[in-house]
């Protein structure tokens, strides 16, 4: 334990503890914001791909094409967002994939 016998913490140790805390806070904020932007970017790319695929199929009416695009984009983005957030927030240390999702 850092500190004197009576449990008080010295001034130089408080600075080190605060530096570690601030660094951890900044890393957490950076990664959570970065993952949010990554999800938005991936969803945009998936939306463009779905629209191109539906146009390639060549559906007869415009309303059927619009419905197909809307359904495809909704399902794709829903599951993509759910899976990415699950992987980003999950504790994978004991799942065999800990080396991939270690967070360090």
RALINVEN-V167148 format. One line per field, one symbol per residue. phi: phi as a letter, one per 40 degrees, with the letter a starting at -180 (. if undefined). psi: psi as a letter, one per 40 degrees, with the letter a starting at -180 (. if undefined). A space follows every 10 residues. Layout:
phi = ???
psi = ???
This chain:
phi = .chcccgcbc cccccccccc cccccccccc cccccccccc cccccccccc cccccccgcc bccccccccc cccccccccc ccccccccbc cbcbbgbdcc bcgb
psi = hhaideeihi dddddddddd dddddddddd dddddddddd dddddddddd dddddddgid iddddddddd dddddddddd ddddddddei hedeeeeddd fde.
